[in-house]
Amino acid sequence: MITYFVIFILALVAFVCLLWFLPSKGKAGKMRVAKILSKLPEEEYRVINNLLIKQGNKTTQIDHVVVSEYRIFVIETKHYRGWIYGDANREYWTQNIYGNKYDLWNPIHQNQGHIRALRRVLTDIPPGVFISIVTFSRQASLDIRNSENVIYWDELKKLICSYQRKLISTEQAQNAYETLLTANIDSKDNQKQHVRHVREQISKREETIAKGRCPRCGGELVLRKGTYGPFYGCSNYPRCKFTHKLS
């Protein structure tokens, strides 16, 4: 009896340890994409995973950056299931899993913020060199309108290699890569601080929206009708394209 009890306890401890050390779904997705990127030709592409840069009091976390003479690819990785649908210009997309719908912040907008942060670090790189890519696992079914470079993981390498016209020199690419490595402050403590900062920003954003103001430009939010039903849009459209889905 004691032997069975000891075996049970050891098995339970092993199971808990396994859960503790298994990567989260998001982290597992990033690891999978990092493996895909590692298969790019090393002589042409330089890969940085989990880039965390700080500018003033703000930090920006970028899943993957691929530096080359052809382009600098800024990659946002998503590991979602279900039907993902929406519009590239809308603030939120929808995730539908067996009829249950959830809001998903538009990752295209998210990645545009990443590119703006990179441009402030790589000041000698022309804006047209940066390419945004949002990539999903095949567990998701994508239906995104007016989108560009929203793809599946297994399409990533082919898309990157399709850009074959060199826009910057070998020296510029190497300098950009080294600059980003130097700027990278990725660590467990800094990641925790970044998460706290993001949560604070989300809270401030929601407070601004609750007051009927646009969190991007401060304009008034106006009720409008669209393909997916009524929504709030910024009064400064088309200069500001912020939208907010009715809850």
LINSUL-V499911 format. One record per pair of residues at least 12 apart in sequence whose ideal C-beta (glycine too) atoms are under 10 Angstrom apart, sorted by sequence separation. I is the first residue (numbers start at 1). J is the second residue. D is the distance in Angstrom with one decimal. If there is no record, write none. Layout:
# LINSUL-V499911
{{I	J	D} {I	J	D}}
This chain:
# LINSUL-V499911
{{37	49	7.5} {50	62	8.0} {51	63	8.0} {62	74	6.3} {63	75	5.8} {64	76	8.2} {82	94	9.4} {83	95	7.4} {84	96	7.9} {91	103	9.2} {92	104	6.4} {93	105	7.8} {115	127	8.4} {118	130	6.6} {140	152	8.0} {209	221	7.0} {220	232	9.5} {221	233	7.1} {222	234	7.5} {231	243	5.3} {232	244	4.3} {34	47	7.5} {49	62	9.2} {50	63	7.1} {51	64	7.8} {62	75	7.9} {63	76	5.6} {64	77	6.8} {80	93	9.8} {82	95	5.3} {83	96	4.2} {84	97	9.9} {92	105	6.1} {93	106	5.7} {134	147	8.1} {139	152	9.7} {202	215	9.9} {208	221	9.4} {220	233	10.0} {221	234	6.5} {222	235	5.1} {224	237	8.8} {231	244	6.4} {232	245	8.0} {34	48	9.9} {35	49	9.9} {48	62	8.2} {49	63	7.2} {50	64	8.1} {51	65	5.4} {62	76	7.8} {63	77	4.6} {81	95	8.1} {82	96	5.4} {83	97	7.7} {91	105	7.3} {92	106	6.2} {93	107	7.9} {116	130	9.3} {134	148	9.5} {135	149	8.6} {136	150	7.6} {138	152	5.5} {139	153	10.0} {201	215	9.2} {219	233	9.4} {220	234	7.7} {221	235	7.3} {222	236	9.8} {231	245	5.3} {232	246	7.1} {34	49	4.6} {48	63	9.9} {49	64	5.4} {50	65	9.8} {63	78	9.2} {80	95	5.9} {82	97	3.7} {83	98	9.6} {91	106	5.8} {93	108	9.0} {115	130	4.8} {133	148	9.3} {134	149	6.7} {135	150	7.9} {136	151	7.5} {137	152	7.0} {138	153	7.2} {219	234	4.6} {220	235	4.4} {222	237	8.4} {230	245	8.8} {231	246	6.0} {33	49	8.2} {34	50	8.4} {48	64	7.1} {49	65	8.2} {81	97	6.0} {82	98	7.5} {83	99	10.0} {85	101	9.9} {90	106	6.2} {114	130	9.2} {115	131	8.7} {132	148	8.1} {133	149	4.7} {134	150	4.8} {135	151	5.5} {136	152	5.8} {137	153	5.7} {138	154	6.9} {218	234	9.2} {219	235	4.6} {220	236	8.4} {229	245	8.1} {230	246	5.4} {47	64	6.8} {48	65	4.6} {49	66	9.8} {78	95	9.7} {80	97	8.7} {81	98	9.6} {82	99	9.8} {86	103	9.7} {89	106	8.3} {92	109	9.5} {115	132	6.0} {131	148	9.5} {132	149	6.1} {133	150	8.1} {134	151	7.5} {135	152	6.7} {136	153	7.1} {137	154	9.0} {138	155	9.9} {217	234	6.5} {219	236	4.0} {226	243	7.9} {228	245	7.7} {229	246	7.0} {31	49	8.6} {47	65	7.5} {48	66	7.9} {82	100	8.3} {83	101	9.4} {86	104	7.6} {88	106	7.4} {90	108	9.5} {91	109	6.9} {112	130	9.7} {114	132	7.9} {131	149	6.9} {132	150	9.3} {133	151	6.8} {135	153	5.4} {214	232	8.8} {216	234	7.0} {217	235	9.3} {218	236	8.6} {219	237	8.4} {228	246	9.9} {30	49	6.9} {46	65	8.7} {47	66	5.4} {48	67	7.4} {82	101	9.2} {85	104	9.6} {87	106	8.4} {89	108	8.7} {90	109	9.0} {111	130	9.8} {135	154	9.3} {136	155	9.8} {214	233	8.8} {215	234	9.4} {217	236	5.5} {224	243	8.1} {226	245	9.4} {30	50	7.1} {46	66	7.2} {47	67	7.9} {82	102	8.5} {84	104	6.8} {86	106	6.9} {88	108	5.4} {89	109	9.0} {111	131	9.9} {112	132	6.4} {135	155	7.7} {212	232	8.2} {214	234	4.2} {216	236	8.7} {219	239	8.7} {45	66	5.4} {46	67	4.5} {47	68	9.7} {87	108	9.7} {88	109	8.8} {111	132	4.5} {135	156	5.4} {213	234	9.2} {214	235	7.6} {219	240	6.0} {221	242	8.2} {44	66	9.8} {45	67	7.2} {46	68	7.2} {80	102	9.2} {82	104	10.0} {86	108	9.5} {110	132	9.5} {111	133	7.6} {133	155	9.6} {213	235	9.8} {214	236	7.0} {217	239	7.6} {218	240	9.2} {221	243	9.0} {27	50	9.4} {44	67	10.0} {45	68	4.9} {51	74	9.3} {84	107	9.6} {109	132	9.9} {111	134	6.0} {133	156	7.0} {209	232	7.8} {214	237	9.6} {217	240	4.5} {219	242	8.0} {221	244	6.5} {223	246	8.3} {44	68	5.7} {45	69	9.4} {80	104	7.3} {108	132	6.8} {110	134	8.2} {135	159	8.8} {216	240	5.5} {44	69	7.4} {45	70	8.6} {107	132	9.3} {108	133	9.9} {216	241	8.6} {217	242	7.3} {40	66	6.9} {44	70	7.8} {45	71	10.0} {46	72	9.7} {47	73	9.3} {49	75	9.4} {78	104	8.2} {108	134	5.9} {133	159	6.7} {214	240	6.2} {216	242	4.7} {37	64	6.0} {41	68	9.4} {80	107	9.9} {107	134	4.6} {133	160	7.8} {215	242	7.0} {36	64	9.4} {37	65	9.7} {40	68	8.4} {45	73	8.5} {47	75	9.5} {49	77	9.7} {106	134	9.1} {107	135	9.3} {131	159	8.9} {214	242	5.0} {34	63	8.7} {37	66	6.2} {78	107	6.0} {107	136	8.9} {131	160	8.4} {214	243	9.6} {215	244	8.7} {33	63	7.1} {34	64	6.7} {77	107	9.0} {214	244	8.5} {33	64	6.1} {76	107	4.9} {76	108	8.3} {78	110	9.7} {131	163	7.0} {30	63	5.5} {40	73	9.7} {209	242	9.3} {29	63	8.7} {30	64	7.5} {76	110	6.0} {76	111	4.4} {209	244	5.7} {37	73	9.0} {75	111	7.9} {76	112	9.8} {108	144	8.3} {26	63	9.2} {74	111	5.9} {107	144	9.7} {37	75	7.8} {74	112	9.0} {76	114	7.0} {106	144	9.2} {108	146	9.7} {111	149	9.2} {129	167	5.1} {206	244	9.9} {36	75	9.9} {75	114	9.1} {108	147	6.8} {111	150	9.9} {128	167	7.0} {129	168	5.9} {205	244	9.9} {74	114	5.3} {108	148	8.5} {34	75	9.8} {36	77	9.9} {74	115	5.3} {106	147	9.7} {108	149	8.6} {126	167	7.1} {33	75	6.9} {108	150	7.0} {125	167	9.0} {126	168	7.7} {33	76	9.8} {34	77	8.8} {72	115	8.7} {74	117	9.4} {97	140	9.9} {107	150	8.0} {125	168	6.6} {129	172	8.8} {33	77	4.7} {74	118	6.5} {124	168	9.0} {129	173	9.4} {30	75	9.6} {32	77	8.1} {33	78	9.8} {95	140	8.1} {96	141	9.0} {31	77	9.5} {33	79	9.1} {72	118	7.2} {88	134	9.6} {122	168	10.0} {126	172	9.7} {30	77	5.2} {32	79	8.0} {72	119	9.7} {96	143	9.7} {125	172	6.9} {129	176	8.8} {29	77	5.1} {30	78	9.9} {62	110	9.9} {63	111	9.0} {124	172	6.9} {125	173	9.1} {29	78	7.0} {30	79	8.0} {62	111	8.3} {65	114	8.6} {93	142	9.6} {94	143	9.6} {27	77	9.9} {29	79	3.1} {65	115	9.9} {72	122	7.5} {93	143	9.4} {122	172	9.1} {125	175	9.2} {26	77	7.9} {28	79	6.6} {29	80	8.9} {62	113	9.6} {63	114	8.6} {93	144	7.0} {124	175	7.7} {125	176	5.9} {26	78	8.3} {27	79	8.8} {62	114	4.7} {84	136	6.8} {124	176	8.1} {26	79	5.7} {60	113	7.0} {61	114	8.3} {62	115	9.0} {65	118	7.2} {72	125	6.6} {122	175	8.6} {25	79	5.1} {26	80	9.5} {60	114	6.1} {90	144	9.7} {93	147	9.8} {122	176	5.1} {125	179	9.5} {24	79	9.0} {25	80	8.8} {60	115	9.9} {62	117	7.6} {67	122	9.2} {81	136	9.8} {90	145	8.8} {121	176	8.8} {122	177	9.8} {124	179	9.2} {25	81	9.3} {60	116	8.6} {61	117	9.6} {62	118	7.4} {73	129	9.8} {74	130	6.0} {75	131	9.1} {76	132	7.7} {77	133	9.3} {78	134	6.8} {79	135	9.8} {80	136	6.4} {81	137	8.1} {84	140	5.0} {85	141	8.5} {86	142	9.7} {88	144	6.3} {89	145	8.6} {90	146	9.3} {123	179	9.5} {60	117	4.0} {71	128	8.8} {72	129	5.3} {73	130	8.1} {74	131	6.9} {75	132	8.3} {76	133	7.3} {77	134	8.2} {78	135	7.0} {79	136	7.7} {80	137	7.4} {81	138	10.0} {82	139	7.9} {83	140	7.6} {84	141	6.9} {85	142	7.8} {86	143	8.0} {87	144	7.2} {88	145	6.7} {89	146	6.2} {93	150	9.8} {122	179	6.2} {59	117	9.0} {60	118	8.2} {67	125	9.4} {71	129	5.8} {72	130	5.2} {73	131	5.1} {74	132	5.5} {75	133	4.8} {76	134	4.9} {77	135	5.7} {78	136	4.9} {79	137	5.3} {81	139	4.5} {82	140	6.4} {83	141	4.8} {84	142	5.4} {85	143	4.0} {86	144	5.9} {87	145	4.6} {88	146	4.3} {89	147	9.4} {118	176	9.0} {121	179	6.4} {122	180	7.4} {58	117	8.2} {70	129	8.7} {71	130	7.2} {72	131	7.0} {73	132	8.3} {74	133	7.0} {75	134	7.8} {76	135	7.2} {77	136	8.2} {78	137	7.6} {80	139	7.0} {81	140	6.2} {82	141	7.2} {83	142	8.3} {84	143	7.0} {85	144	6.8} {86	145	7.3} {87	146	5.8} {88	147	4.2} {121	180	6.8} {60	120	9.4} {69	129	9.4} {71	131	4.6} {73	133	5.8} {74	134	9.7} {75	135	6.2} {76	136	9.8} {77	137	8.7} {79	139	7.5} {80	140	4.9} {81	141	9.1} {83	143	6.7} {84	144	7.1} {85	145	8.2} {86	146	9.7} {87	147	8.0} {88	148	7.4} {53	114	9.4} {60	121	9.4} {68	129	9.4} {70	131	9.0} {79	140	8.4} {80	141	10.0} {86	147	8.7} {118	179	9.9} {121	182	9.5} {122	183	9.3} {55	117	6.5} {67	129	9.6} {71	133	9.9} {78	140	7.3} {80	142	9.8} {88	150	7.6} {118	180	7.7} {121	183	5.5} {51	114	8.7} {54	117	9.6} {53	117	6.2} {56	120	9.9} {78	142	9.9} {86	150	9.9} {53	118	7.8} {55	120	6.0} {65	130	9.6} {66	131	9.0} {118	183	9.4} {51	117	9.5} {55	121	7.6} {84	150	9.0} {117	183	9.9} {51	118	8.5} {53	120	8.8} {66	133	8.9} {53	121	6.1} {64	133	8.7} {51	121	9.8} {63	133	10.0} {63	134	9.9} {64	135	8.9} {63	135	8.9} {78	150	9.5} {75	149	9.4} {76	150	9.6} {79	153	9.1} {78	153	9.6} {73	149	9.1} {77	153	7.8} {77	156	9.3} {75	156	7.4} {145	227	8.3} {73	156	9.0} {75	159	10.0} {75	160	8.8} {73	159	8.5} {73	160	5.6} {71	160	7.9} {66	156	9.4} {70	160	8.3} {73	163	8.1} {70	161	8.8} {64	156	9.2} {68	160	8.0} {70	162	9.3} {71	163	4.9} {68	161	9.7} {70	163	4.4} {71	164	9.9} {66	160	6.2} {69	163	9.9} {70	164	6.3} {71	165	9.0} {68	163	7.9} {70	165	6.6} {71	166	9.4} {72	167	9.1} {69	165	9.4} {70	166	5.8} {71	167	6.7} {72	168	8.2} {69	166	4.4} {70	167	6.6} {71	168	8.7} {105	202	9.0} {68	166	8.5} {69	167	7.1} {70	168	8.4} {36	135	8.9} {68	167	9.3} {69	168	5.6} {33	133	10.0} {68	168	8.5} {69	169	6.8} {72	172	9.9} {67	168	9.2} {69	170	6.0} {72	173	8.1} {33	135	6.4} {68	170	9.8} {69	171	9.6} {71	173	9.9} {32	135	9.9} {69	172	7.7} {70	173	8.9} {33	137	9.1} {69	173	5.0} {72	176	6.6} {32	137	7.5} {67	172	9.5} {68	173	6.0} {69	174	9.5} {72	177	9.2} {29	135	8.9} {67	173	5.5} {29	136	8.8} {67	174	8.3} {109	216	9.7} {29	137	6.2} {67	175	9.6} {68	176	9.6} {72	180	9.2} {28	137	9.5} {67	176	5.3} {68	177	9.3} {29	139	9.6} {67	177	4.5} {65	176	9.2} {66	177	9.7} {67	178	9.5} {25	137	9.5} {45	157	9.8} {65	177	8.7} {67	179	9.6} {67	180	7.2} {25	139	9.8} {67	181	9.9} {45	160	7.3} {65	180	6.3} {40	156	9.5} {44	160	9.8} {45	161	8.8} {36	153	6.2} {39	156	10.0} {40	157	6.5} {44	161	8.8} {35	153	9.7} {36	154	7.7} {39	157	6.4} {62	180	9.2} {91	209	9.7} {36	155	9.9} {37	156	7.4} {65	184	9.6} {33	153	5.9} {36	156	5.6} {37	157	7.6} {40	160	6.7} {41	161	8.5} {32	153	6.4} {36	157	5.9} {40	161	7.5} {44	166	10.0} {62	184	9.6} {33	156	6.8} {37	160	8.1} {29	153	8.0} {36	160	9.6} {62	186	9.9} {91	215	9.3} {61	186	8.1} {91	216	9.3} {44	170	9.8} {59	185	7.7} {46	173	7.2} {53	180	7.6} {45	173	9.2} {46	174	7.8} {55	183	9.1} {44	173	9.1} {48	177	7.3} {51	180	6.3} {53	182	10.0} {54	183	7.9} {61	190	9.2} {46	176	8.6} {47	177	9.2} {51	181	8.9} {53	183	4.8} {54	184	9.7} {61	191	7.3} {46	177	4.4} {52	183	8.9} {53	184	6.7} {54	185	5.7} {59	190	7.1} {45	177	9.7} {46	178	9.1} {48	180	5.7} {51	183	8.0} {52	184	6.2} {53	185	6.9} {59	191	9.0} {109	241	9.4} {48	181	6.8} {51	184	5.4} {52	185	5.3} {53	186	9.1} {61	194	5.5} {109	242	9.2} {46	180	9.0} {50	184	8.1} {51	185	9.3} {52	186	4.2} {59	193	6.9} {60	194	8.2} {61	195	8.8} {94	228	7.7} {46	181	9.1} {48	183	10.0} {49	184	9.9} {51	186	6.8} {52	187	7.9} {59	194	4.5} {93	228	9.9} {48	184	6.9} {50	186	5.1} {54	190	7.9} {58	194	9.4} {59	195	9.6} {61	197	9.8} {90	226	8.1} {92	228	9.7} {49	186	8.9} {59	196	9.9} {60	197	9.8} {61	198	8.2} {90	227	9.5} {106	243	9.4} {48	186	9.4} {52	190	5.8} {59	197	5.9} {60	198	9.8} {90	228	8.0} {52	191	6.7} {54	193	9.3} {58	197	7.0} {59	198	8.6} {87	226	8.4} {92	231	9.1} {54	194	8.8} {57	197	8.0} {87	227	7.6} {91	231	8.6} {50	191	8.4} {52	193	9.6} {86	227	10.0} {87	228	8.0} {90	231	7.8} {91	232	9.3} {52	194	6.3} {86	228	7.8} {91	233	9.4} {103	245	6.6} {54	197	9.9} {58	201	8.7} {85	228	8.5} {90	233	9.7} {91	234	9.9} {103	247	8.7} {89	238	9.9} {91	241	8.7} {90	241	8.7} {91	242	6.1} {92	243	7.9} {94	245	8.3} {89	241	5.4} {90	242	9.6} {91	243	4.8} {92	244	7.7} {93	245	9.6} {89	242	9.7} {90	243	5.2} {91	244	5.8} {92	245	5.1} {89	243	7.5} {90	244	9.3} {91	245	7.2} {90	245	7.7} {87	243	8.8} {86	245	9.5}}
